[in-house]
């Protein structure tokens, strides 16, 4: 699994989209593994697909279910997949599950969408997608 900073992930995503479009291939699948409510209300990168690593009410990951859902969306396991979550922790487990299921090109966003907590227990102040000023939207 590739570990990309938010800036690297955005540059990689753009370059892959262009290269794959030129070859007539599907663009990378950009997956937000946070719960749907997090993605909608906290914000998310544009064009991201929400496939939760876990969801209410059980909050328990199901790696097989997750990999199957990503495969349905991706269409094939060779399609590049970029994962993002809140802080970059869930994506590591989700990425390992995808690789165990046979996905061959998986990357995740270090520090995630909101980044690590600062000394005042606040996010988006040290690192992360939003901190780096990358495009995002909110419901």
BELTAVEN-V5934 format. One record per helix or strand of 3 or more residues. SS is the DSSP state (H for helix, E for strand). FROM is the first residue (numbers start at 0). LEN is the number of residues. If there is no record, write none. Layout:
BEGIN
ss->SS from->FROM len->LEN
ss->SS from->FROM len->LEN
END
This chain:
BEGIN
ss->E from->1 len->3
ss->H from->5 len->17
ss->E from->28 len->4
ss->H from->35 len->7
ss->H from->62 len->12
ss->E from->80 len->4
ss->H from->89 len->11
ss->E from->105 len->4
END
